[in-house]
Amino acid sequence: MHKKVLIMSASTGGGHNRAARAIKEELTKKTINGITIECEIIDSLKIVNGTMDKLISRGYEKSAKYTPKAWGGVYKLSETSLVSKNEFKDNPLTSLMSRKLKKLLDNTKPDLIIGTHPFPMIALSTLKKYSELYSNSESSSFTEAIHKYYHNLKVPPLITVLTDYTTHSAYIQNEIDYYIAGHEYVKELLIEDGIDSQKIKPYGIPVEKSFLCHRDRHEVLSELNLDPSKFTVLLMGGSFGAGSIKDTLSELISINRDFQIIVVTGRNKSLKEKLEKTLISNEHNLDKKICVLGFTDKMNDLLASVDILVSKPGGLTTTESLLKEVPMIVPYFIPGQEEENLDFLSNCGASLRTSKKYTLSILLKVLIDNPDRIEMTKQNIRSIKKLNASQDIAKLAFDILSGQN
């Protein structure tokens, strides 16, 4: 025998799937009185429709890269009173996803569902709402078909994992049993949104256990033909290379300090090629060593080997930088959740934010010239980072499955 757990994700950015894999990794290690826990990660958009998956996933990627302000406008509109909490249940995507997920529930009969993306949890909340409504009502009050559709539907406990250091109306559903928040600040945001504090667990954002390990800085930087003893800056723009990396790299190169740069372009192959061509054509005028990498699965090693991270503050990037105690300088962000992640980092003293006056050049020169400023930021990071998020989520799931919650 076994207990069945479904982990609902979606491929809009890299963090949702990474969080899902981290939770699965921990849960599958556990047994309940000799009964194993079987976990399956479901890409919720793919089960709805292949075309829909591509439209939404690629649409998010394109918006993030080319029209971030438009994305931010949509994000903020959905937070206004025009779209109130618990009101996402009636849109066409949710209705379609609900039908697909009902079939999934009927076939798999899970004992628990954990969501790392709000879309499937809205749909599941819809199913849970109506299953409880119709199960507790007289059949004569509704058409026989509707009553039959919902009457025998079993929706198990639902856990939502927030993968940013903020909240959004899409996450707020009455039918959710527990919310996993990235920090106590986020817990307070959820309480402000009307969530019972007993439902909120500020465990952090989960990452895979392998990320917590890393190789020696000397070994990592030597492999990249860089000097392990030199101040090193890592420049990134997210999993698909969003952000003004080209302009930011030019600004870094112009700074009159002695340091080296690693650039990670993610899956943006054309950006990588452009940067490499530009660097080759200007190599005689460069006074800094620069290493350009594409997509890499060695972020655990890279982050542990650099002094400063220059990047946009995605939920996953923010979490990984905190776990490796790497201070961030944020010169760009996607309006919406990343802007709010930056608010979190700034309020915690874990990052620096560029502005018209306080440019990247100004901020980085001060940090290089005053190492104590970096250490002060690292101390702030140590006070807020959450090392055991995956294990804590697995423990909560274990308690639910074994009837202790």
Buried (B, 14 or more C-beta within 10 A) or exposed (E): EEBBBBBBBBBBBBBBBBBBBBBBBBBBEBEBEEEEBBBEBBBBBBBBBEEBBEEBBEEBBEBBBEEBEEBBEEBEEBBEEEEEBBBBBEEEBBEBBBBBBBEBBEEBEBBBBBBBBBBBBBBBBBBBBBBBEBEEEEEEEBEEEEBEBBBEBEBBBBBBBBBBBBBBBBBBBEBBBBBBBBBEBBBBBBBEBEBEEEBBBBBBBBBBEEBBEBBEBEEBBEEBEBBBEEBBBBBBBBBBBBBEBBEBBEBBBEBEBEBBBBBBBBBBEEBBEBBBEBBEEEEEEEEBBBBBBBBEEBBBBBBBBBBBBBBBBBBBBBBBBBBBBBBBBBBBBBBBBBBBBBBBBBEBBBBBBBEEEEBBBBBBBEBBEEEEBBEEBBEBBEEBBBEBBBBBBBBBBBEBBEEEE
